[in-house]
Amino acid sequence: MKLRIYLDTSVVSAYVDDRSPERRQATVEFWARLGDYEVSISEVTVTEIQASGDPAVREQMTRLIRSFSVLPVVDESRRLAQEYVRRAVFSPATTVDATHVAVAVVSRQDILTSWNFRHLVNRRRRALINEVNILMGYPTIEILAPPEV
């Protein structure tokens, strides 16, 4: 059985971002291993990609995600994201990040991958997220940067 992996927008955008060649290379290498996983994104990811101001970059990212399952943002995900904010795991300004996590948790993904070290990929945040998950009856989730997967 393949592990279920959720990609947030930072992973998709890093694939096409020339500003950080090392991060881009690590993302390309990670992408080459995605066949080992059941990969998904969410409606949030699609919306963020569609909001890209550069049409060429938007098209590149859209091509990259074409084969991935797109998870909906359901009421249960919205409630969990709100709970993360209510418990100060995320600030109201980072509700989109909370929603990425909530969609991944509610849909029972094993791993959420992100390059967002400030709001997602850090030890403290992972502990707080999983504490809320346990309190709310949800499974824990691994939140990792692509090279860690």
Summary of the structure (lengths in Angstrom):
residues: 149
radius of gyration: 14.6
end to end distance: 16.2
largest distance: 43.4
contacts: 459
relative contact order: 0.19
helix: 57%
strand: 13%
